[in-house]
Amino acid sequence: MSAPTESPDLPRISFVSLGCPKALVDSERIITQLRAEGYEITRNHSGADAVIVNTCGFLDSAKAESLDAIGAAMKENGKVIVTGCMGAEPEQIRDRFPNVLAITGPQAYESVMGAVHQAVPPAHDPFLDLVPPQGVKLTPRHYAYLKISEGCNNRCSFCIIPKLRGDLVSRPIGDVLREAEKLVAAGVKELLVISQDTSAYGLDLKYAQSQYKDRSISTRFYELSKELGSLGAWVRMHYVYPYPHVDDVLELMAEGLVLPYLDIPFQHASPNVLKAMKRPGNIDKTLERIRKWRDICPDLTLRSTFIVGFPGETEEDFEMLLDWLGEAKLDRVGAFKYEAVTGAVANDLGLAPVPEEVKDIRYRRFMEKQQAISAKILTNKVGKRLQVIIDKPGPTVSKGRSKSDAPDIDGSVYVASRRPLRAGDIVSVKIERADAYDLHGIAV
């Protein structure tokens, strides 16, 4: 977020946003409302009238980071409002910081604003118009996260998201499309579609019709993809579970309406581990799906995340995961060493914990295996021309991303150019070399 212009006459709120892109969207909504009511946003706790900390509570390490952020805000300011996932279990915050002004759970926008009003009454000026139509964004101007639903109906044993955020609640498709339209009109070149389970979109609404312009459209993943693809921006799909109807969206990717990119959380490849995780376990069928997707859309990029060291994971289970990686040849992969989450079902399965030193070794072996796969895929792109969106312009070399790269989690493309490039430019780049994670080329 660019540095805000501060006025000494307006109340100031300092804001800390932690956690995933879904939490970032929550922060954007709160900040948009704050700006609409005349509050200034500042980075400095010490000069603010109050501080809001939007917390993450998924892992114990994330909770520790959130508690550190609250502690820093209390030390520097003292008037602190806590919201986000940790707010769903307020006692752990109150035990450490009994003097925080208020604690609210995730998506509790009205409660947050109520706490702000009580701590710092808003300045009244009916002639001020402080908010652009697309709202206040915390991402660069040329891309934005588009959250289509809250919560999740899945009950993975390692996850407490349904406990924190509840079951799936989809936004009507008309509301989502109107927001997307405003973003594109404001200069957004890339829409990153996020939720906890994107391909389940609309299930809770029984795919009800919603009005958009002069049409009624079903609140469904396929219809959403098709309509977003008509807006003229890059559309990138995150957190997609491989339900059968996902195959239909691959056709839209092949047509160029949606980026040929799927972020699918496979998590593991051993049927025993997947069963303990309460995840789909037919890995052979998953490999068949991947082959089918690549037949439909040869340019498809697949990214995923995996957990190593889940309770009960044997060496045989882990070897099965490595073998599956070799078969699947995913483009982009992230891995996490299993971390027990307070309140997760996995803690009570009675399975033997994997020693930390074994987790470390397996994580290293996993990443070495995937690095070799990713490096080969990137090497095969040398000599090709790719469309690249510029994130950080430079005097002679700019940093950008291809259609295969999401912000912050994937690789980059370093673009040498004789002409000046700007953030948000989409340029054709001839790839000249590749390293383990990134590409290097020349704008043509």
Secondary structure, DSSP 8 states (H G I E B T S, - for coil): -------TTS-EEEEEE-SSHHHHHHHHHHHHHHHHTT-EEES-STT-SEEEEEE--SSHHHHHHHHHHHHHHHHHTS-EEEEEGGGGSTHHHHHH-TT-SEE--TT-HHHHHHHHHHHS-----TT-----TT---SS-TTEEEEE-EE--S---TT--HHHHH-S-EE--HHHHHHHHHHHHHTT--EEEEE-SSGGGTTGGGTT-EEEETTEEEE-SHHHHHHHHHTTSSEEEE-S----TTHHHHHHHHHHTSS-SEEE---B---HHHHHHHT----HHHHHHHHHHHHHH-TT-EEEEEEEES-TT--HHHHHHHHHHHHHH--SEEEEEE----TT-GGGGS------HHHHHHHHHHHHHHHHHHHHHHHHTTTT-EEEEEEEE--SSEEEEEETT--TTTS--EEEE-SS---TT-EEEEEEEEE-SS-EEEEE-
